[in-house]
Amino acid sequence: MEIIETIIDGIKLIVPDVYGDSRGFFYEVFNYQKYPFLGDKYPFVQDNVSYSKKGTIRGLHYQAGDYAQGKLCTVFKGEVMDVAVDVRFNSPTFGKYFSTLLSAENKKQIWIPPGFAHGFSVISEDALFLYKCTAPYNKQSERSIRYDDPDINIEWNVENPIVSDKDLAAIPFREIEREFIFVKH
């Protein structure tokens, strides 16, 4: 397995070891011992699965306070453009985003720690998306930023996006609260 540091502190790409032969393939989606950067600080407590059609954009979501979530994201069917936006005030990359292509074919994963808004767009005909979370969902802690916020200017790689009413009602980036403060270690 390869763990790749990205241009934004905290976000990591994971390329699993895949064992294939004439029957198909095998790989571990998660093995605690192979993700040392999680330590005891980030135990997974909830797994979510999302099925979406081509052109769907989900996000940008995050949770604050005691329910702030880290997410380990994987695609089992199809292809998505996965996006994480830094919402940690005082971070050198505050308001910047990192995006990567996750697919059933490349089997890559992305680790997004607390302090980031997360979203994805479906590039293929449909997609089956799994994300492991380090805190349970809590409606009162839920936050959303507009997917098309001009201050972030994300390239989602879809035409005519399909977006939920809830996501269309999200706030602009410049209105987010100071719920995450970056601390350099």
C-alpha contacts under 8 A as a table, 3 or more apart, distances in Angstrom:
res1	aa1	res2	aa2	distance
1	M	14	I	7.14
1	M	15	V	5.68
1	M	16	P	4.47
1	M	17	D	4.89
1	M	34	K	7.79
2	E	14	I	5.77
2	E	15	V	5.05
2	E	16	P	6.45
2	E	17	D	7.85
3	I	12	K	6.58
3	I	13	L	5.87
3	I	14	I	4.69
3	I	15	V	6.50
4	I	12	K	5.58
4	I	13	L	4.98
4	I	14	I	6.19
4	I	15	V	7.95
5	E	9	D	7.72
5	E	10	G	7.76
5	E	11	I	6.75
5	E	12	K	4.97
5	E	13	L	6.61
6	T	9	D	6.88
6	T	10	G	7.85
6	T	11	I	5.99
6	T	12	K	5.79
6	T	13	L	7.12
7	I	98	F	7.62
8	I	11	I	5.95
8	I	93	T	6.54
8	I	97	Y	7.93
8	I	98	F	7.00
10	G	112	I	7.05
10	G	113	P	6.33
11	I	110	I	7.17
11	I	111	W	5.62
11	I	112	I	5.17
11	I	113	P	6.68
12	K	110	I	5.75
12	K	111	W	5.12
12	K	112	I	7.07
13	L	108	K	6.95
13	L	109	Q	5.77
13	L	110	I	4.61
13	L	111	W	6.39
14	I	108	K	5.69
14	I	109	Q	4.94
14	I	110	I	6.02
14	I	111	W	7.57
15	V	107	K	6.99
15	V	108	K	4.88
15	V	109	Q	6.53
16	P	27	Y	6.84
16	P	28	E	7.17
16	P	29	V	7.69
16	P	107	K	7.08
16	P	108	K	6.73
16	P	109	Q	7.95
17	D	27	Y	6.19
17	D	28	E	7.70
18	V	25	F	6.64
18	V	26	F	5.83
18	V	27	Y	4.82
18	V	28	E	7.98
19	Y	25	F	5.34
19	Y	26	F	5.13
19	Y	27	Y	6.29
20	G	23	R	7.49
20	G	24	G	5.53
20	G	25	F	3.90
20	G	26	F	6.29
21	D	24	G	5.52
21	D	25	F	6.26
28	E	31	N	6.60
29	V	74	T	7.93
30	F	34	K	7.78
31	N	34	K	5.55
31	N	35	Y	6.96
32	Y	35	Y	5.52
32	Y	36	P	7.35
33	Q	36	P	6.31
35	Y	38	L	5.89
35	Y	39	G	7.65
36	P	39	G	5.51
38	L	41	K	6.22
38	L	42	Y	5.21
38	L	43	P	7.41
39	G	42	Y	6.37
39	G	43	P	7.87
40	D	43	P	6.22
42	Y	70	G	7.17
42	Y	134	T	5.63
43	P	134	T	5.45
44	F	47	D	7.80
44	F	132	K	6.21
44	F	133	C	5.34
44	F	134	T	4.26
44	F	135	A	7.02
45	V	132	K	7.61
45	V	133	C	6.09
45	V	134	T	5.41
45	V	135	A	5.85
45	V	136	P	6.43
46	Q	132	K	5.91
46	Q	133	C	5.16
46	Q	134	T	6.82
46	Q	135	A	6.81
46	Q	136	P	5.88
47	D	130	L	7.08
47	D	131	Y	5.87
47	D	132	K	4.43
47	D	133	C	6.08
48	N	130	L	5.70
48	N	131	Y	5.34
48	N	132	K	6.34
48	N	133	C	7.74
49	V	128	L	7.00
49	V	129	F	5.55
49	V	130	L	4.55
49	V	131	Y	6.56
50	S	127	A	7.94
50	S	128	L	5.81
50	S	129	F	5.06
50	S	130	L	6.49
51	Y	126	D	7.28
51	Y	127	A	5.67
51	Y	128	L	4.62
51	Y	129	F	6.33
52	S	56	T	6.31
52	S	122	V	6.95
52	S	126	D	5.55
52	S	127	A	5.42
52	S	128	L	6.78
53	K	56	T	5.84
53	K	122	V	6.62
53	K	124	S	7.86
53	K	125	E	6.01
53	K	126	D	4.18
53	K	127	A	6.49
54	K	122	V	5.02
54	K	123	I	5.77
54	K	124	S	5.56
54	K	125	E	4.62
54	K	126	D	5.09
54	K	127	A	7.65
55	G	121	S	6.47
55	G	122	V	5.33
55	G	123	I	6.39
55	G	158	V	5.44
55	G	159	E	6.66
55	G	160	N	6.75
55	G	161	P	4.98
55	G	162	I	5.69
56	T	121	S	5.54
56	T	122	V	5.43
56	T	161	P	5.68
56	T	162	I	4.45
56	T	163	V	6.11
57	I	119	G	7.18
57	I	120	F	5.70
57	I	121	S	4.28
57	I	122	V	6.63
57	I	147	Y	7.74
57	I	156	W	7.89
57	I	161	P	6.28
57	I	162	I	6.02
57	I	163	V	5.54
58	R	119	G	5.26
58	R	120	F	5.47
58	R	121	S	6.44
58	R	147	Y	7.99
58	R	163	V	6.70
58	R	164	S	7.69
58	R	167	D	7.37
59	G	117	A	7.73
59	G	118	H	5.99
59	G	119	G	3.98
59	G	120	F	6.56
59	G	144	S	6.93
59	G	145	I	7.32
59	G	146	R	7.60
59	G	147	Y	6.12
59	G	167	D	6.46
60	L	117	A	5.40
60	L	118	H	4.95
60	L	119	G	4.65
60	L	144	S	5.47
60	L	145	I	5.18
60	L	146	R	6.47
60	L	147	Y	5.68
60	L	167	D	7.58
61	H	117	A	5.03
61	H	118	H	5.17
61	H	119	G	6.44
61	H	142	E	7.27
61	H	143	R	5.82
61	H	144	S	4.60
61	H	145	I	6.66
62	Y	68	A	7.12
62	Y	69	Q	7.06
62	Y	115	G	7.79
62	Y	116	F	6.63
62	Y	117	A	4.81
62	Y	118	H	6.41
62	Y	142	E	6.01
62	Y	143	R	5.28
62	Y	144	S	6.42
63	Q	67	Y	5.93
63	Q	68	A	4.59
63	Q	69	Q	6.14
63	Q	137	Y	7.95
63	Q	138	N	7.63
63	Q	141	S	5.01
63	Q	142	E	4.46
63	Q	143	R	5.61
64	A	67	Y	5.77
64	A	68	A	4.47
64	A	69	Q	7.79
64	A	115	G	8.00
64	A	141	S	5.20
64	A	142	E	6.73
64	A	143	R	7.31
64	A	179	E	6.41
64	A	180	F	7.71
65	G	68	A	5.52
65	G	141	S	6.73
65	G	179	E	7.17
67	Y	135	A	5.41
67	Y	136	P	6.60
67	Y	137	Y	7.12
67	Y	138	N	6.56
67	Y	141	S	6.35
68	A	114	P	5.56
68	A	115	G	7.46
68	A	134	T	7.92
68	A	135	A	6.45
68	A	141	S	7.65
69	Q	113	P	6.91
69	Q	114	P	5.03
69	Q	133	C	5.86
69	Q	134	T	5.20
69	Q	135	A	5.13
69	Q	136	P	7.72
70	G	111	W	7.37
70	G	112	I	5.53
70	G	113	P	4.08
70	G	114	P	4.64
70	G	133	C	5.65
70	G	134	T	5.19
70	G	135	A	7.41
71	K	110	I	7.92
71	K	111	W	5.80
71	K	112	I	5.11
71	K	113	P	6.30
71	K	114	P	7.86
71	K	131	Y	5.99
71	K	132	K	5.44
71	K	133	C	4.74
71	K	134	T	6.63
72	L	109	Q	6.72
72	L	110	I	5.71
72	L	111	W	4.56
72	L	112	I	6.40
72	L	131	Y	5.35
72	L	132	K	5.09
72	L	133	C	6.78
73	C	109	Q	5.41
73	C	110	I	5.33
73	C	111	W	6.59
73	C	129	F	7.33
73	C	130	L	5.79
73	C	131	Y	4.31
73	C	132	K	6.57
74	T	102	L	6.90
74	T	103	S	7.68
74	T	107	K	7.07
74	T	108	K	6.75
74	T	109	Q	4.99
74	T	110	I	7.16
74	T	129	F	5.96
74	T	130	L	5.17
74	T	131	Y	6.23
75	V	78	G	6.93
75	V	79	E	6.99
75	V	80	V	7.58
75	V	102	L	6.10
75	V	103	S	5.23
75	V	104	A	5.34
75	V	107	K	6.89
75	V	108	K	7.95
75	V	109	Q	7.79
75	V	127	A	7.17
75	V	128	L	5.89
75	V	129	F	4.49
75	V	130	L	6.05
76	F	103	S	7.00
76	F	104	A	4.75
76	F	107	K	7.68
76	F	127	A	7.45
76	F	128	L	5.43
76	F	129	F	6.09
76	F	130	L	7.29
77	K	103	S	6.86
77	K	104	A	4.95
77	K	126	D	7.47
77	K	127	A	5.02
77	K	128	L	4.79
77	K	129	F	7.21
78	G	103	S	5.64
78	G	104	A	5.61
78	G	105	E	7.84
78	G	122	V	7.93
78	G	123	I	7.75
78	G	124	S	5.42
78	G	125	E	7.13
78	G	126	D	5.83
78	G	127	A	4.39
78	G	128	L	6.64
79	E	101	L	6.98
79	E	102	L	5.82
79	E	103	S	4.17
79	E	104	A	6.59
79	E	122	V	6.23
79	E	123	I	5.54
79	E	124	S	5.21
79	E	126	D	7.69
79	E	127	A	6.12
80	V	101	L	5.82
80	V	102	L	5.45
80	V	103	S	6.28
80	V	120	F	6.24
80	V	121	S	5.42
80	V	122	V	4.52
80	V	123	I	5.29
80	V	124	S	7.11
80	V	127	A	7.12
81	M	99	S	6.52
81	M	100	T	5.70
81	M	101	L	4.71
81	M	102	L	6.38
81	M	120	F	5.38
81	M	121	S	5.21
81	M	122	V	6.57
81	M	123	I	6.88
81	M	156	W	6.72
81	M	157	N	7.52
82	D	99	S	5.38
82	D	100	T	5.40
82	D	101	L	6.15
82	D	102	L	6.64
82	D	118	H	7.73
82	D	119	G	6.14
82	D	120	F	4.36
82	D	121	S	6.72
83	V	97	Y	6.67
83	V	98	F	5.73
83	V	99	S	4.37
83	V	100	T	6.80
83	V	118	H	5.74
83	V	119	G	5.24
83	V	120	F	5.67
84	A	97	Y	5.46
84	A	98	F	5.41
84	A	99	S	6.50
84	A	112	I	6.95
84	A	116	F	5.87
84	A	117	A	5.57
84	A	118	H	4.64
84	A	119	G	6.62
85	V	94	F	7.86
85	V	95	G	6.20
85	V	96	K	5.77
85	V	97	Y	4.25
85	V	98	F	6.61
85	V	116	F	5.20
85	V	117	A	4.99
85	V	118	H	6.47
86	D	91	S	7.80
86	D	93	T	6.40
86	D	94	F	5.02
86	D	95	G	5.32
86	D	96	K	5.81
86	D	97	Y	6.26
86	D	115	G	6.42
86	D	116	F	4.70
86	D	117	A	6.64
87	V	94	F	5.78
87	V	95	G	6.12
87	V	115	G	5.54
87	V	116	F	5.29
87	V	117	A	6.62
87	V	180	F	6.64
88	R	91	S	5.63
88	R	94	F	5.86
88	R	115	G	5.44
88	R	116	F	7.18
88	R	178	R	7.70
88	R	179	E	7.68
88	R	180	F	4.67
88	R	181	I	4.88
88	R	182	F	5.09
89	F	94	F	6.06
89	F	178	R	6.41
89	F	180	F	6.12
89	F	181	I	4.75
89	F	182	F	5.78
90	N	94	F	6.72
90	N	181	I	6.26
90	N	182	F	5.45
90	N	183	V	7.92
91	S	94	F	4.95
91	S	181	I	7.45
91	S	182	F	5.01
91	S	183	V	7.63
93	T	96	K	5.27
93	T	97	Y	7.94
95	G	151	D	7.77
95	G	152	I	6.27
95	G	173	F	7.78
96	K	152	I	6.54
97	Y	152	I	7.34
97	Y	154	I	7.56
102	L	106	N	6.75
102	L	107	K	6.80
102	L	108	K	5.72
102	L	109	Q	6.76
103	S	106	N	5.34
103	S	107	K	5.76
103	S	108	K	6.95
104	A	107	K	5.24
112	I	116	F	6.80
112	I	118	H	7.91
113	P	116	F	6.64
115	G	180	F	5.71
117	A	144	S	7.60
117	A	145	I	7.61
119	G	147	Y	7.94
120	F	156	W	7.74
121	S	156	W	6.06
121	S	157	N	7.52
121	S	158	V	7.16
122	V	125	E	7.61
122	V	126	D	6.60
122	V	127	A	6.44
122	V	158	V	7.59
123	I	126	D	7.65
123	I	157	N	7.14
123	I	158	V	6.66
124	S	127	A	6.74
133	C	136	P	6.96
137	Y	142	E	7.84
138	N	141	S	5.44
138	N	142	E	6.38
139	K	142	E	5.19
144	S	167	D	6.98
144	S	170	A	5.09
144	S	171	I	6.45
145	I	149	D	7.51
145	I	167	D	7.71
145	I	170	A	5.01
145	I	171	I	5.00
145	I	172	P	5.64
145	I	173	F	5.77
145	I	176	I	7.81
146	R	149	D	5.25
146	R	167	D	6.57
146	R	168	L	6.50
146	R	169	A	7.39
146	R	170	A	4.89
146	R	171	I	5.64
146	R	172	P	5.56
146	R	173	F	7.13
147	Y	154	I	7.61
147	Y	167	D	7.37
147	Y	168	L	7.81
148	D	152	I	7.81
148	D	153	N	6.59
148	D	154	I	6.87
149	D	152	I	5.63
149	D	153	N	6.01
149	D	154	I	7.77
149	D	172	P	5.99
149	D	173	F	6.58
150	P	153	N	4.78
151	D	173	F	6.96
151	D	174	R	7.77
152	I	173	F	7.47
158	V	161	P	6.10
163	V	167	D	6.40
163	V	168	L	6.67
164	S	167	D	5.23
164	S	168	L	6.27
165	D	168	L	4.97
165	D	169	A	6.28
166	K	169	A	5.25
166	K	170	A	6.76
167	D	170	A	5.22
171	I	175	E	6.54
171	I	176	I	7.41
172	P	175	E	5.60
172	P	176	I	7.29
173	F	176	I	5.68
178	R	181	I	6.90
